[in-house]
């Protein structure tokens, strides 16, 4: 699983039928440090399965886990947002999400 922050949307006017109703979001990958969640300066596009919004911290699954997400079993997806993070605890302390 990956922790990331929603940075924006990706609009595709043409998509395969299985993804026609799916929202694509641009996310910035994060890492937990003793100073909190920090950017890795890496980005990716993920399918939104939970209704996430800009600046929210989310959990993403990739690969076969993404394809097992309900509603995407027959879709060629590699990254799916499966949760919105409320809090993160790392290094023995709460890290702001």
Wavefront OBJ file of the C-alpha trace (Angstrom):
o trace
v 0.000 0.000 0.000
v 1.028 3.560 -0.708
v 0.225 6.818 1.107
v -0.308 9.791 -1.195
v -1.890 13.251 -1.363
v -4.405 14.191 -4.060
v -2.975 16.987 -6.219
v -5.467 17.191 -9.077
v -7.423 15.361 -11.741
v -6.578 13.762 -15.046
v -9.294 14.057 -17.682
v -9.456 11.484 -20.459
v -12.076 12.223 -23.099
v -11.704 8.694 -24.449
v -11.572 5.724 -22.056
v -12.366 2.051 -22.321
v -15.950 1.203 -21.392
v -14.975 -0.327 -18.015
v -13.494 3.008 -16.892
v -16.058 5.352 -18.462
v -17.530 6.385 -15.098
v -14.230 6.368 -13.181
v -12.514 9.504 -11.881
v -8.751 9.678 -12.456
v -6.720 11.586 -9.884
v -3.133 12.828 -9.886
v -1.473 11.934 -6.590
v 1.856 12.843 -4.995
v 3.490 9.913 -3.200
v 4.376 10.509 0.457
v 6.719 8.969 2.991
v 6.459 8.992 6.774
v 9.389 10.651 8.531
v 9.969 11.802 12.087
v 8.944 15.267 10.902
v 5.636 14.053 9.447
v 4.469 13.067 5.985
v 6.917 14.326 3.382
v 6.714 14.444 -0.408
v 8.809 12.023 -2.418
v 8.476 14.370 -5.436
v 6.969 11.409 -7.350
v 3.513 11.484 -8.908
v 1.129 9.013 -10.514
v -2.448 8.726 -11.745
v -4.833 6.484 -9.800
v -8.473 5.510 -10.220
v -10.632 6.904 -7.405
v -12.816 4.206 -5.802
v -13.776 6.191 -2.664
v -14.650 9.766 -3.686
v -11.437 11.457 -2.570
v -10.858 15.182 -3.049
v -7.986 17.597 -3.574
v -5.381 17.715 -0.768
v -6.752 14.634 0.999
v -4.292 11.958 2.077
v -5.245 8.574 0.651
v -4.224 4.918 0.564
v -3.491 3.411 -2.853
v -3.082 -0.219 -3.871
v -1.294 -1.333 -7.026
v -0.947 -4.363 -9.249
v -3.054 -7.432 -8.509
v -4.481 -5.752 -5.389
v -5.811 -2.921 -7.557
v -7.464 -5.396 -9.896
v -9.195 -7.080 -6.926
v -10.888 -3.817 -5.917
v -14.680 -4.210 -6.222
v -15.873 -2.739 -9.502
v -12.474 -3.014 -11.195
v -11.991 -6.793 -11.502
v -12.276 -6.677 -15.287
v -10.543 -3.336 -15.773
v -6.891 -2.831 -16.732
v -5.999 -0.703 -13.693
v -2.685 -0.604 -11.890
v -3.392 1.929 -9.114
v -6.661 2.391 -7.197
v -7.431 4.732 -4.299
v -9.084 2.518 -1.667
v -9.121 4.717 1.441
v -9.025 8.264 2.798
v -6.588 8.631 5.693
v -7.719 10.250 8.959
v -4.494 9.912 10.958
v -1.072 8.323 10.650
v 1.068 7.165 13.565
v 4.752 6.652 12.798
v 7.915 6.608 14.860
v 5.799 6.471 18.034
v 3.978 9.721 17.371
v 0.881 10.948 15.544
v 1.668 12.449 12.165
v -0.786 14.974 10.771
v -2.568 13.824 7.619
l 1 2 3 4 5 6 7 8 9 10 11 12 13 14 15 16 17 18 19 20 21 22 23 24 25 26 27 28 29 30 31 32 33 34 35 36 37 38 39 40 41 42 43 44 45 46 47 48 49 50 51 52 53 54 55 56 57 58 59 60 61 62 63 64 65 66 67 68 69 70 71 72 73 74 75 76 77 78 79 80 81 82 83 84 85 86 87 88 89 90 91 92 93 94 95 96 97
